Amino acid sequence: MNLTKYLLLASLTLGSASVYAEGGAERSRQYWEAFRQDQQRLHGDKQQAVVERERKAQENAQKVAKD
C-alpha cells in the first residue's frame, strides 16, 4: 500500500472514533445524575427523615395534649 492509502485509512479511523466519542461525557454525567436521583428516591435524605420524624412527634404531642 502506498502512503495515500495509509493516510486515508488513518483519517477514516480517527473520524469514526470521534463519532463514537461524541457526547460521551454528557451521557456519563446523565447516568450518574440519574443514579444519584434513584438512590435519593430509594434511601431518602437523612436530614429530611429527621425533620419528618420530629414533625410527627410534635403532632402526636399536640394530639395527646388535646385529649
All heavy atoms as TSV, in Angstrom:
chain	resi	resn	atom	element	x	y	z
A	1	MET	N	N	0.845	-1.179	0.000
A	1	MET	CA	C	0.000	0.000	0.000
A	1	MET	C	C	0.889	1.239	0.000
A	1	MET	O	O	1.916	1.259	0.654
A	1	MET	CB	C	-0.910	0.022	1.216
A	1	MET	CG	C	-1.968	-1.066	1.173
A	1	MET	SD	S	-2.990	-1.203	2.645
A	1	MET	CE	C	-3.828	0.320	2.718
A	2	ASN	N	N	0.446	2.229	-0.697
A	2	ASN	CA	C	1.243	3.452	-0.728
A	2	ASN	C	C	0.819	4.422	0.373
A	2	ASN	O	O	-0.124	4.169	1.125
A	2	ASN	CB	C	1.187	4.109	-2.109
A	2	ASN	CG	C	-0.221	4.437	-2.522
A	2	ASN	OD1	O	-1.101	4.445	-1.680
A	2	ASN	ND2	N	-0.433	4.708	-3.803
A	3	LEU	N	N	1.494	5.519	0.493
A	3	LEU	CA	C	1.312	6.475	1.578
A	3	LEU	C	C	-0.096	7.074	1.594
A	3	LEU	O	O	-0.677	7.262	2.661
A	3	LEU	CB	C	2.369	7.581	1.479
A	3	LEU	CG	C	2.363	8.618	2.594
A	3	LEU	CD1	C	2.568	7.955	3.935
A	3	LEU	CD2	C	3.412	9.676	2.346
A	4	THR	N	N	-0.676	7.360	0.443
A	4	THR	CA	C	-2.009	7.976	0.403
A	4	THR	C	C	-3.071	7.027	0.959
A	4	THR	O	O	-4.004	7.467	1.630
A	4	THR	CB	C	-2.382	8.393	-1.029
A	4	THR	OG1	O	-2.302	7.274	-1.886
A	4	THR	CG2	C	-1.494	9.513	-1.509
A	5	LYS	N	N	-2.927	5.741	0.710
A	5	LYS	CA	C	-3.890	4.785	1.256
A	5	LYS	C	C	-3.785	4.722	2.780
A	5	LYS	O	O	-4.789	4.626	3.480
A	5	LYS	CB	C	-3.679	3.407	0.648
A	5	LYS	CG	C	-4.117	3.322	-0.787
A	5	LYS	CD	C	-3.970	1.918	-1.329
A	5	LYS	CE	C	-4.382	1.877	-2.797
A	5	LYS	NZ	N	-4.230	0.535	-3.354
A	6	TYR	N	N	-2.552	4.782	3.301
A	6	TYR	CA	C	-2.368	4.797	4.748
A	6	TYR	C	C	-2.965	6.058	5.371
A	6	TYR	O	O	-3.605	6.007	6.426
A	6	TYR	CB	C	-0.883	4.699	5.117
A	6	TYR	CG	C	-0.312	3.309	4.976
A	6	TYR	CD1	C	0.775	3.069	4.138
A	6	TYR	CD2	C	-0.845	2.248	5.685
A	6	TYR	CE1	C	1.304	1.806	4.003
A	6	TYR	CE2	C	-0.321	0.979	5.563
A	6	TYR	CZ	C	0.743	0.753	4.717
A	6	TYR	OH	O	1.259	-0.499	4.594
A	7	LEU	N	N	-2.762	7.176	4.725
A	7	LEU	CA	C	-3.328	8.434	5.230
A	7	LEU	C	C	-4.852	8.397	5.192
A	7	LEU	O	O	-5.516	8.855	6.126
A	7	LEU	CB	C	-2.799	9.619	4.429
A	7	LEU	CG	C	-1.318	9.949	4.632
A	7	LEU	CD1	C	-0.899	11.074	3.686
A	7	LEU	CD2	C	-1.061	10.340	6.063
A	8	LEU	N	N	-5.414	7.852	4.117
A	8	LEU	CA	C	-6.864	7.728	4.016
A	8	LEU	C	C	-7.404	6.797	5.093
A	8	LEU	O	O	-8.405	7.097	5.751
A	8	LEU	CB	C	-7.264	7.230	2.623
A	8	LEU	CG	C	-8.747	7.007	2.392
A	8	LEU	CD1	C	-9.497	8.329	2.508
A	8	LEU	CD2	C	-8.980	6.363	1.043
A	9	LEU	N	N	-6.741	5.676	5.286
A	9	LEU	CA	C	-7.148	4.719	6.313
A	9	LEU	C	C	-7.069	5.346	7.708
A	9	LEU	O	O	-7.987	5.192	8.528
A	9	LEU	CB	C	-6.270	3.470	6.238
A	9	LEU	CG	C	-6.610	2.343	7.191
A	9	LEU	CD1	C	-8.021	1.838	6.947
A	9	LEU	CD2	C	-5.619	1.217	7.032
A	10	ALA	N	N	-6.019	6.080	7.985
A	10	ALA	CA	C	-5.861	6.734	9.290
A	10	ALA	C	C	-6.927	7.797	9.508
A	10	ALA	O	O	-7.507	7.900	10.597
A	10	ALA	CB	C	-4.479	7.354	9.394
A	11	SER	N	N	-7.233	8.580	8.488
A	11	SER	CA	C	-8.251	9.624	8.650
A	11	SER	C	C	-9.634	9.014	8.848
A	11	SER	O	O	-10.434	9.523	9.642
A	11	SER	CB	C	-8.241	10.584	7.459
A	11	SER	OG	O	-8.635	9.903	6.282
A	12	LEU	N	N	-9.940	7.930	8.163
A	12	LEU	CA	C	-11.223	7.254	8.362
A	12	LEU	C	C	-11.326	6.650	9.759
A	12	LEU	O	O	-12.376	6.718	10.404
A	12	LEU	CB	C	-11.425	6.171	7.298
A	12	LEU	CG	C	-11.693	6.655	5.887
A	12	LEU	CD1	C	-11.749	5.471	4.923
A	12	LEU	CD2	C	-13.005	7.425	5.829
A	13	THR	N	N	-10.241	6.087	10.233
A	13	THR	CA	C	-10.228	5.507	11.576
A	13	THR	C	C	-10.432	6.579	12.637
A	13	THR	O	O	-11.249	6.423	13.553
A	13	THR	CB	C	-8.903	4.769	11.830
A	13	THR	OG1	O	-8.736	3.769	10.823
A	13	THR	CG2	C	-8.888	4.120	13.192
A	14	LEU	N	N	-9.708	7.668	12.544
A	14	LEU	CA	C	-9.854	8.753	13.520
A	14	LEU	C	C	-11.231	9.402	13.420
A	14	LEU	O	O	-11.816	9.783	14.438
A	14	LEU	CB	C	-8.754	9.796	13.316
A	14	LEU	CG	C	-7.342	9.328	13.653
A	14	LEU	CD1	C	-6.337	10.414	13.298
A	14	LEU	CD2	C	-7.243	8.945	15.111
A	15	GLY	N	N	-11.755	9.520	12.215
A	15	GLY	CA	C	-13.083	10.110	12.036
A	15	GLY	C	C	-14.172	9.249	12.650
A	15	GLY	O	O	-15.093	9.749	13.291
A	16	SER	N	N	-14.063	7.939	12.497
A	16	SER	CA	C	-15.078	7.062	13.071
A	16	SER	C	C	-14.965	7.010	14.584
A	16	SER	O	O	-15.969	6.876	15.289
A	16	SER	CB	C	-14.978	5.660	12.472
A	16	SER	OG	O	-13.755	5.056	12.826
A	17	ALA	N	N	-13.773	7.111	15.124
A	17	ALA	CA	C	-13.597	7.112	16.576
A	17	ALA	C	C	-14.211	8.364	17.188
A	17	ALA	O	O	-14.805	8.308	18.264
A	17	ALA	CB	C	-12.116	7.026	16.924
A	18	SER	N	N	-14.109	9.489	16.509
A	18	SER	CA	C	-14.684	10.718	17.054
A	18	SER	C	C	-16.203	10.668	17.035
A	18	SER	O	O	-16.865	11.263	17.887
A	18	SER	CB	C	-14.188	11.935	16.287
A	18	SER	OG	O	-14.689	11.923	14.965
A	19	VAL	N	N	-16.786	9.936	16.104
A	19	VAL	CA	C	-18.247	9.794	16.067
A	19	VAL	C	C	-18.731	9.045	17.292
A	19	VAL	O	O	-19.733	9.397	17.901
A	19	VAL	CB	C	-18.688	9.065	14.769
A	19	VAL	CG1	C	-20.136	8.648	14.833
A	19	VAL	CG2	C	-18.432	9.935	13.564
A	20	TYR	N	N	-18.016	7.995	17.671
A	20	TYR	CA	C	-18.414	7.218	18.844
A	20	TYR	C	C	-18.192	7.989	20.137
A	20	TYR	O	O	-18.896	7.781	21.113
A	20	TYR	CB	C	-17.643	5.905	18.897
A	20	TYR	CG	C	-18.044	4.943	17.811
A	20	TYR	CD1	C	-17.108	4.448	16.922
A	20	TYR	CD2	C	-19.359	4.536	17.669
A	20	TYR	CE1	C	-17.474	3.570	15.913
A	20	TYR	CE2	C	-19.733	3.663	16.662
A	20	TYR	CZ	C	-18.784	3.177	15.795
A	20	TYR	OH	O	-19.152	2.323	14.816
A	21	ALA	N	N	-17.216	8.863	20.158
A	21	ALA	CA	C	-16.891	9.603	21.372
A	21	ALA	C	C	-17.782	10.821	21.579
A	21	ALA	O	O	-17.816	11.377	22.663
A	21	ALA	CB	C	-15.437	10.047	21.329
A	22	GLU	N	N	-18.522	11.233	20.568
A	22	GLU	CA	C	-19.322	12.447	20.675
A	22	GLU	C	C	-20.408	12.287	21.735
A	22	GLU	O	O	-21.171	11.335	21.739
A	22	GLU	CB	C	-19.972	12.765	19.334
A	22	GLU	CG	C	-20.743	14.056	19.327
A	22	GLU	CD	C	-21.305	14.365	17.950
A	22	GLU	OE1	O	-20.732	13.919	16.963
A	22	GLU	OE2	O	-22.328	15.041	17.910
A	23	GLY	N	N	-20.465	13.201	22.662
A	23	GLY	CA	C	-21.492	13.189	23.702
A	23	GLY	C	C	-21.218	12.194	24.808
A	23	GLY	O	O	-22.070	11.972	25.660
A	24	GLY	N	N	-20.058	11.589	24.829
A	24	GLY	CA	C	-19.744	10.586	25.849
A	24	GLY	C	C	-19.737	11.173	27.247
A	24	GLY	O	O	-20.228	10.558	28.186
A	25	ALA	N	N	-19.187	12.347	27.404
A	25	ALA	CA	C	-19.140	12.977	28.721
A	25	ALA	C	C	-20.536	13.343	29.193
A	25	ALA	O	O	-20.867	13.188	30.371
A	25	ALA	CB	C	-18.259	14.224	28.676
A	26	GLU	N	N	-21.367	13.789	28.289
A	26	GLU	CA	C	-22.741	14.148	28.659
A	26	GLU	C	C	-23.528	12.917	29.080
A	26	GLU	O	O	-24.273	12.945	30.050
A	26	GLU	CB	C	-23.437	14.836	27.490
A	26	GLU	CG	C	-22.866	16.193	27.159
A	26	GLU	CD	C	-23.467	16.776	25.896
A	26	GLU	OE1	O	-24.421	16.189	25.354
A	26	GLU	OE2	O	-22.964	17.816	25.446
A	27	ARG	N	N	-23.360	11.821	28.331
A	27	ARG	CA	C	-24.068	10.587	28.693
A	27	ARG	C	C	-23.612	10.077	30.046
A	27	ARG	O	O	-24.429	9.619	30.850
A	27	ARG	CB	C	-23.852	9.521	27.625
A	27	ARG	CG	C	-24.624	9.783	26.358
A	27	ARG	CD	C	-24.611	8.567	25.457
A	27	ARG	NE	N	-23.259	8.122	25.127
A	27	ARG	CZ	C	-22.591	8.479	24.055
A	27	ARG	NH1	N	-23.138	9.310	23.196
A	27	ARG	NH2	N	-21.381	8.011	23.832
A	28	SER	N	N	-22.327	10.169	30.319
A	28	SER	CA	C	-21.801	9.735	31.609
A	28	SER	C	C	-22.363	10.589	32.738
A	28	SER	O	O	-22.773	10.067	33.777
A	28	SER	CB	C	-20.280	9.811	31.606
A	28	SER	OG	O	-19.773	9.458	32.865
A	29	ARG	N	N	-22.394	11.889	32.535
A	29	ARG	CA	C	-22.931	12.796	33.553
A	29	ARG	C	C	-24.421	12.531	33.780
A	29	ARG	O	O	-24.898	12.499	34.921
A	29	ARG	CB	C	-22.695	14.246	33.141
A	29	ARG	CG	C	-23.099	15.242	34.215
A	29	ARG	CD	C	-22.766	16.679	33.860
A	29	ARG	NE	N	-23.329	17.057	32.582
A	29	ARG	CZ	C	-22.624	17.481	31.535
A	29	ARG	NH1	N	-21.334	17.590	31.619
A	29	ARG	NH2	N	-23.214	17.801	30.406
A	30	GLN	N	N	-25.169	12.294	32.706
A	30	GLN	CA	C	-26.593	11.996	32.835
A	30	GLN	C	C	-26.818	10.691	33.587
A	30	GLN	O	O	-27.728	10.586	34.400
A	30	GLN	CB	C	-27.245	11.922	31.461
A	30	GLN	CG	C	-27.373	13.248	30.774
A	30	GLN	CD	C	-27.854	13.114	29.341
A	30	GLN	OE1	O	-27.902	12.014	28.788
A	30	GLN	NE2	N	-28.187	14.236	28.722
A	31	TYR	N	N	-25.969	9.697	33.308
A	31	TYR	CA	C	-26.094	8.417	34.007
A	31	TYR	C	C	-25.902	8.599	35.509
A	31	TYR	O	O	-26.703	8.114	36.308
A	31	TYR	CB	C	-25.074	7.413	33.461
A	31	TYR	CG	C	-24.964	6.178	34.308
A	31	TYR	CD1	C	-25.921	5.172	34.212
A	31	TYR	CD2	C	-23.932	6.029	35.223
A	31	TYR	CE1	C	-25.829	4.049	35.005
A	31	TYR	CE2	C	-23.841	4.908	36.018
A	31	TYR	CZ	C	-24.793	3.913	35.905
A	31	TYR	OH	O	-24.722	2.806	36.691
A	32	TRP	N	N	-24.832	9.300	35.900
A	32	TRP	CA	C	-24.559	9.463	37.326
A	32	TRP	C	C	-25.604	10.336	38.004
A	32	TRP	O	O	-25.955	10.112	39.169
A	32	TRP	CB	C	-23.152	10.014	37.532
A	32	TRP	CG	C	-22.126	8.960	37.298
A	32	TRP	CD1	C	-21.247	8.903	36.265
A	32	TRP	CD2	C	-21.912	7.780	38.073
A	32	TRP	NE1	N	-20.493	7.767	36.360
A	32	TRP	CE2	C	-20.874	7.058	37.458
A	32	TRP	CE3	C	-22.490	7.270	39.215
A	32	TRP	CZ2	C	-20.422	5.842	37.971
A	32	TRP	CZ3	C	-22.026	6.061	39.719
A	32	TRP	CH2	C	-21.003	5.368	39.105
A	33	GLU	N	N	-26.121	11.313	37.288
A	33	GLU	CA	C	-27.179	12.146	37.866
A	33	GLU	C	C	-28.440	11.324	38.100
A	33	GLU	O	O	-29.067	11.419	39.155
A	33	GLU	CB	C	-27.482	13.318	36.927
A	33	GLU	CG	C	-28.463	14.307	37.496
A	33	GLU	CD	C	-28.659	15.502	36.581
A	33	GLU	OE1	O	-27.685	15.969	35.990
A	33	GLU	OE2	O	-29.809	15.948	36.473
A	34	ALA	N	N	-28.810	10.500	37.136
A	34	ALA	CA	C	-29.974	9.625	37.287
A	34	ALA	C	C	-29.747	8.620	38.414
A	34	ALA	O	O	-30.659	8.329	39.198
A	34	ALA	CB	C	-30.271	8.902	35.982
A	35	PHE	N	N	-28.515	8.115	38.522
A	35	PHE	CA	C	-28.187	7.170	39.590
A	35	PHE	C	C	-28.360	7.822	40.959
A	35	PHE	O	O	-28.958	7.243	41.866
A	35	PHE	CB	C	-26.763	6.663	39.413
A	35	PHE	CG	C	-26.308	5.746	40.504
A	35	PHE	CD1	C	-26.739	4.436	40.543
A	35	PHE	CD2	C	-25.451	6.199	41.490
A	35	PHE	CE1	C	-26.319	3.587	41.553
A	35	PHE	CE2	C	-25.031	5.367	42.498
A	35	PHE	CZ	C	-25.461	4.054	42.538
A	36	ARG	N	N	-27.850	9.038	41.105
A	36	ARG	CA	C	-27.984	9.741	42.392
A	36	ARG	C	C	-29.446	10.013	42.723
A	36	ARG	O	O	-29.861	9.907	43.880
A	36	ARG	CB	C	-27.198	11.041	42.358
A	36	ARG	CG	C	-25.709	10.841	42.424
A	36	ARG	CD	C	-24.957	12.159	42.516
A	36	ARG	NE	N	-23.553	11.956	42.248
A	36	ARG	CZ	C	-22.937	12.322	41.132
A	36	ARG	NH1	N	-23.597	12.956	40.183
A	36	ARG	NH2	N	-21.659	12.087	40.959
A	37	GLN	N	N	-30.232	10.376	41.720
A	37	GLN	CA	C	-31.653	10.623	41.962
A	37	GLN	C	C	-32.368	9.347	42.384
A	37	GLN	O	O	-33.222	9.372	43.278
A	37	GLN	CB	C	-32.306	11.215	40.721
A	37	GLN	CG	C	-31.907	12.635	40.451
A	37	GLN	CD	C	-32.483	13.168	39.154
A	37	GLN	OE1	O	-33.098	12.441	38.394
A	37	GLN	NE2	N	-32.246	14.439	38.892
A	38	ASP	N	N	-32.028	8.225	41.763
A	38	ASP	CA	C	-32.629	6.949	42.157
A	38	ASP	C	C	-32.244	6.577	43.587
A	38	ASP	O	O	-33.083	6.116	44.369
A	38	ASP	CB	C	-32.203	5.828	41.209
A	38	ASP	CG	C	-32.914	5.894	39.883
A	38	ASP	OD1	O	-33.964	6.562	39.797
A	38	ASP	OD2	O	-32.417	5.258	38.922
A	39	GLN	N	N	-30.979	6.790	43.934
A	39	GLN	CA	C	-30.544	6.500	45.291
A	39	GLN	C	C	-31.250	7.415	46.295
A	39	GLN	O	O	-31.640	6.973	47.367
A	39	GLN	CB	C	-29.018	6.659	45.413
A	39	GLN	CG	C	-28.248	5.617	44.653
A	39	GLN	CD	C	-28.522	4.223	45.152
A	39	GLN	OE1	O	-28.401	3.961	46.340
A	39	GLN	NE2	N	-28.889	3.341	44.258
A	40	GLN	N	N	-31.406	8.665	45.933
A	40	GLN	CA	C	-32.113	9.619	46.796
A	40	GLN	C	C	-33.563	9.182	46.982
A	40	GLN	O	O	-34.098	9.218	48.081
A	40	GLN	CB	C	-32.051	11.022	46.183
A	40	GLN	CG	C	-32.742	12.081	46.991
A	40	GLN	CD	C	-31.998	12.388	48.266
A	40	GLN	OE1	O	-30.816	12.129	48.392
A	40	GLN	NE2	N	-32.697	12.932	49.228
A	41	ARG	N	N	-34.175	8.747	45.898
A	41	ARG	CA	C	-35.562	8.302	45.962
A	41	ARG	C	C	-35.691	7.049	46.810
A	41	ARG	O	O	-36.611	6.919	47.617
A	41	ARG	CB	C	-36.086	8.040	44.546
A	41	ARG	CG	C	-37.538	7.628	44.492
A	41	ARG	CD	C	-37.998	7.369	43.072
A	41	ARG	NE	N	-37.135	6.457	42.350
A	41	ARG	CZ	C	-37.223	5.127	42.412
A	41	ARG	NH1	N	-38.118	4.570	43.184
A	41	ARG	NH2	N	-36.407	4.370	41.699
A	42	LEU	N	N	-34.752	6.117	46.666
A	42	LEU	CA	C	-34.827	4.860	47.401
A	42	LEU	C	C	-34.496	5.024	48.877
A	42	LEU	O	O	-35.185	4.469	49.738
A	42	LEU	CB	C	-33.863	3.839	46.782
A	42	LEU	CG	C	-34.236	3.333	45.407
A	42	LEU	CD1	C	-33.121	2.447	44.860
A	42	LEU	CD2	C	-35.530	2.562	45.442
A	43	HIS	N	N	-33.450	5.763	49.187
A	43	HIS	CA	C	-32.974	5.863	50.556
A	43	HIS	C	C	-33.413	7.133	51.260
A	43	HIS	O	O	-33.392	7.183	52.481
A	43	HIS	CB	C	-31.448	5.762	50.589
A	43	HIS	CG	C	-30.956	4.473	50.012
A	43	HIS	ND1	N	-31.154	3.261	50.616
A	43	HIS	CD2	C	-30.292	4.206	48.868
A	43	HIS	CE1	C	-30.631	2.302	49.880
A	43	HIS	NE2	N	-30.099	2.858	48.804
A	44	GLY	N	N	-33.781	8.125	50.510
A	44	GLY	CA	C	-34.232	9.374	51.096
A	44	GLY	C	C	-33.099	10.189	51.690
A	44	GLY	O	O	-31.967	9.748	51.817
A	45	ASP	N	N	-33.429	11.390	52.047
A	45	ASP	CA	C	-32.473	12.296	52.662
A	45	ASP	C	C	-32.544	12.111	54.167
A	45	ASP	O	O	-33.617	12.183	54.762
A	45	ASP	CB	C	-32.811	13.732	52.266
A	45	ASP	CG	C	-31.802	14.733	52.759
A	45	ASP	OD1	O	-30.675	14.322	53.096
A	45	ASP	OD2	O	-32.143	15.926	52.799
A	46	LYS	N	N	-31.407	11.892	54.812
A	46	LYS	CA	C	-31.396	11.652	56.254
A	46	LYS	C	C	-31.916	12.865	57.017
A	46	LYS	O	O	-32.670	12.725	57.970
A	46	LYS	CB	C	-29.988	11.299	56.709
A	46	LYS	CG	C	-29.530	9.954	56.218
A	46	LYS	CD	C	-28.138	9.637	56.714
A	46	LYS	CE	C	-27.707	8.290	56.167
A	46	LYS	NZ	N	-26.355	7.937	56.581
A	47	GLN	N	N	-31.524	14.041	56.605
A	47	GLN	CA	C	-31.978	15.255	57.272
A	47	GLN	C	C	-33.487	15.396	57.155
A	47	GLN	O	O	-34.167	15.749	58.103
A	47	GLN	CB	C	-31.270	16.483	56.689
A	47	GLN	CG	C	-31.633	17.781	57.373
A	47	GLN	CD	C	-31.177	17.808	58.817
A	47	GLN	OE1	O	-30.192	17.188	59.183
A	47	GLN	NE2	N	-31.901	18.518	59.647
A	48	GLN	N	N	-34.008	15.096	55.972
A	48	GLN	CA	C	-35.448	15.190	55.754
A	48	GLN	C	C	-36.178	14.168	56.620
A	48	GLN	O	O	-37.243	14.451	57.157
A	48	GLN	CB	C	-35.762	14.953	54.283
A	48	GLN	CG	C	-37.217	15.112	53.943
A	48	GLN	CD	C	-37.484	14.864	52.458
A	48	GLN	OE1	O	-36.576	14.527	51.719
A	48	GLN	NE2	N	-38.712	15.020	52.068
A	49	ALA	N	N	-35.611	12.986	56.792
A	49	ALA	CA	C	-36.224	11.954	57.622
A	49	ALA	C	C	-36.271	12.405	59.077
A	49	ALA	O	O	-37.268	12.180	59.770
A	49	ALA	CB	C	-35.462	10.643	57.490
A	50	VAL	N	N	-35.223	13.057	59.550
A	50	VAL	CA	C	-35.188	13.546	60.926
A	50	VAL	C	C	-36.245	14.620	61.128
A	50	VAL	O	O	-36.973	14.622	62.119
A	50	VAL	CB	C	-33.776	14.077	61.277
A	50	VAL	CG1	C	-33.785	14.816	62.605
A	50	VAL	CG2	C	-32.777	12.935	61.296
A	51	VAL	N	N	-36.351	15.543	60.188
A	51	VAL	CA	C	-37.340	16.617	60.279
A	51	VAL	C	C	-38.748	16.028	60.276
A	51	VAL	O	O	-39.612	16.439	61.053
A	51	VAL	CB	C	-37.152	17.622	59.117
A	51	VAL	CG1	C	-38.307	18.593	59.047
A	51	VAL	CG2	C	-35.841	18.370	59.284
A	52	GLU	N	N	-38.982	15.041	59.416
A	52	GLU	CA	C	-40.305	14.415	59.343
A	52	GLU	C	C	-40.631	13.696	60.658
A	52	GLU	O	O	-41.752	13.776	61.153
A	52	GLU	CB	C	-40.339	13.421	58.173
A	52	GLU	CG	C	-41.674	12.773	57.958
A	52	GLU	CD	C	-42.747	13.733	57.483
A	52	GLU	OE1	O	-42.410	14.778	56.900
A	52	GLU	OE2	O	-43.943	13.432	57.704
A	53	ARG	N	N	-39.658	13.024	61.232
A	53	ARG	CA	C	-39.868	12.320	62.490
A	53	ARG	C	C	-40.194	13.307	63.616
A	53	ARG	O	O	-41.093	13.076	64.431
A	53	ARG	CB	C	-38.615	11.514	62.831
A	53	ARG	CG	C	-38.842	10.510	63.921
A	53	ARG	CD	C	-37.635	9.620	64.199
A	53	ARG	NE	N	-36.849	9.307	63.033
A	53	ARG	CZ	C	-35.520	9.484	62.951
A	53	ARG	NH1	N	-34.852	9.979	63.961
A	53	ARG	NH2	N	-34.864	9.159	61.863
A	54	GLU	N	N	-39.476	14.421	63.647
A	54	GLU	CA	C	-39.737	15.438	64.673
A	54	GLU	C	C	-41.116	16.058	64.496
A	54	GLU	O	O	-41.817	16.321	65.472
A	54	GLU	CB	C	-38.662	16.517	64.628
A	54	GLU	CG	C	-37.320	16.059	65.130
A	54	GLU	CD	C	-36.253	17.115	64.983
A	54	GLU	OE1	O	-36.542	18.188	64.394
A	54	GLU	OE2	O	-35.127	16.877	65.440
A	55	ARG	N	N	-41.522	16.283	63.239
A	55	ARG	CA	C	-42.839	16.850	62.982
A	55	ARG	C	C	-43.935	15.904	63.461
A	55	ARG	O	O	-44.902	16.324	64.102
A	55	ARG	CB	C	-43.011	17.124	61.487
A	55	ARG	CG	C	-44.320	17.835	61.137
A	55	ARG	CD	C	-44.524	17.965	59.642
A	55	ARG	NE	N	-44.569	16.679	58.964
A	55	ARG	CZ	C	-45.652	15.884	58.911
A	55	ARG	NH1	N	-46.749	16.230	59.533
A	55	ARG	NH2	N	-45.607	14.744	58.257
A	56	LYS	N	N	-43.763	14.622	63.199
A	56	LYS	CA	C	-44.756	13.636	63.649
A	56	LYS	C	C	-44.805	13.558	65.169
A	56	LYS	O	O	-45.882	13.418	65.759
A	56	LYS	CB	C	-44.453	12.265	63.061
A	56	LYS	CG	C	-44.790	12.165	61.595
A	56	LYS	CD	C	-44.544	10.770	61.063
A	56	LYS	CE	C	-44.884	10.683	59.590
A	56	LYS	NZ	N	-44.666	9.332	59.052
A	57	ALA	N	N	-43.649	13.668	65.816
A	57	ALA	CA	C	-43.609	13.641	67.278
A	57	ALA	C	C	-44.338	14.852	67.851
A	57	ALA	O	O	-45.084	14.729	68.843
A	57	ALA	CB	C	-42.164	13.600	67.762
A	58	GLN	N	N	-44.163	16.019	67.235
A	58	GLN	CA	C	-44.860	17.211	67.698
A	58	GLN	C	C	-46.368	17.081	67.502
A	58	GLN	O	O	-47.156	17.480	68.357
A	58	GLN	CB	C	-44.344	18.444	66.968
A	58	GLN	CG	C	-42.967	18.872	67.410
A	58	GLN	CD	C	-42.456	20.055	66.608
A	58	GLN	OE1	O	-43.084	20.484	65.657
A	58	GLN	NE2	N	-41.298	20.573	67.003
A	59	GLU	N	N	-46.772	16.519	66.362
A	59	GLU	CA	C	-48.203	16.310	66.112
A	59	GLU	C	C	-48.805	15.357	67.143
A	59	GLU	O	O	-49.901	15.596	67.649
A	59	GLU	CB	C	-48.433	15.770	64.707
A	59	GLU	CG	C	-48.213	16.781	63.607
A	59	GLU	CD	C	-48.375	16.173	62.216
A	59	GLU	OE1	O	-48.579	14.939	62.107
A	59	GLU	OE2	O	-48.279	16.936	61.238
A	60	ASN	N	N	-48.074	14.297	67.454
A	60	ASN	CA	C	-48.570	13.348	68.460
A	60	ASN	C	C	-48.634	14.001	69.828
A	60	ASN	O	O	-49.582	13.757	70.591
A	60	ASN	CB	C	-47.661	12.114	68.500
A	60	ASN	CG	C	-47.851	11.225	67.281
A	60	ASN	OD1	O	-48.875	11.300	66.618
A	60	ASN	ND2	N	-46.854	10.405	67.004
A	61	ALA	N	N	-47.653	14.832	70.163
A	61	ALA	CA	C	-47.656	15.518	71.455
A	61	ALA	C	C	-48.841	16.474	71.544
A	61	ALA	O	O	-49.503	16.570	72.585
A	61	ALA	CB	C	-46.348	16.269	71.655
A	62	GLN	N	N	-49.143	17.186	70.463
A	62	GLN	CA	C	-50.292	18.090	70.457
A	62	GLN	C	C	-51.586	17.310	70.565
A	62	GLN	O	O	-52.522	17.750	71.229
A	62	GLN	CB	C	-50.268	18.933	69.183
A	62	GLN	CG	C	-49.188	19.982	69.143
A	62	GLN	CD	C	-49.139	20.732	67.830
A	62	GLN	OE1	O	-49.870	20.411	66.902
A	62	GLN	NE2	N	-48.251	21.720	67.740
A	63	LYS	N	N	-51.661	16.180	69.909
A	63	LYS	CA	C	-52.876	15.347	69.959
A	63	LYS	C	C	-53.102	14.835	71.380
A	63	LYS	O	O	-54.219	14.837	71.870
A	63	LYS	CB	C	-52.728	14.186	68.984
A	63	LYS	CG	C	-53.956	13.339	68.864
A	63	LYS	CD	C	-53.755	12.246	67.841
A	63	LYS	CE	C	-54.988	11.376	67.727
A	63	LYS	NZ	N	-54.792	10.276	66.779
A	64	VAL	N	N	-52.012	14.398	72.037
A	64	VAL	CA	C	-52.119	13.913	73.401
A	64	VAL	C	C	-52.496	15.070	74.330
A	64	VAL	O	O	-53.295	14.898	75.262
A	64	VAL	CB	C	-50.794	13.239	73.832
A	64	VAL	CG1	C	-50.793	12.947	75.329
A	64	VAL	CG2	C	-50.581	11.959	73.048
A	65	ALA	N	N	-51.949	16.257	74.089
A	65	ALA	CA	C	-52.251	17.405	74.932
A	65	ALA	C	C	-53.718	17.811	74.789
A	65	ALA	O	O	-54.317	18.280	75.762
A	65	ALA	CB	C	-51.333	18.565	74.564
A	66	LYS	N	N	-54.296	17.642	73.630
A	66	LYS	CA	C	-55.713	17.975	73.431
A	66	LYS	C	C	-56.615	17.039	74.219
A	66	LYS	O	O	-57.607	17.447	74.772
A	66	LYS	CB	C	-56.086	17.879	71.944
A	66	LYS	CG	C	-55.773	19.072	71.138
A	66	LYS	CD	C	-56.314	18.888	69.754
A	66	LYS	CE	C	-56.165	20.147	68.925
A	66	LYS	NZ	N	-56.674	19.971	67.559
A	67	ASP	N	N	-56.213	15.766	74.208
A	67	ASP	CA	C	-57.050	14.750	74.893
A	67	ASP	C	C	-56.878	14.878	76.352
A	67	ASP	O	O	-57.319	15.130	77.237
A	67	ASP	CB	C	-56.638	13.342	74.461
A	67	ASP	CG	C	-56.947	13.091	72.994
A	67	ASP	OD1	O	-57.803	13.784	72.427
A	67	ASP	OD2	O	-56.300	12.179	72.417
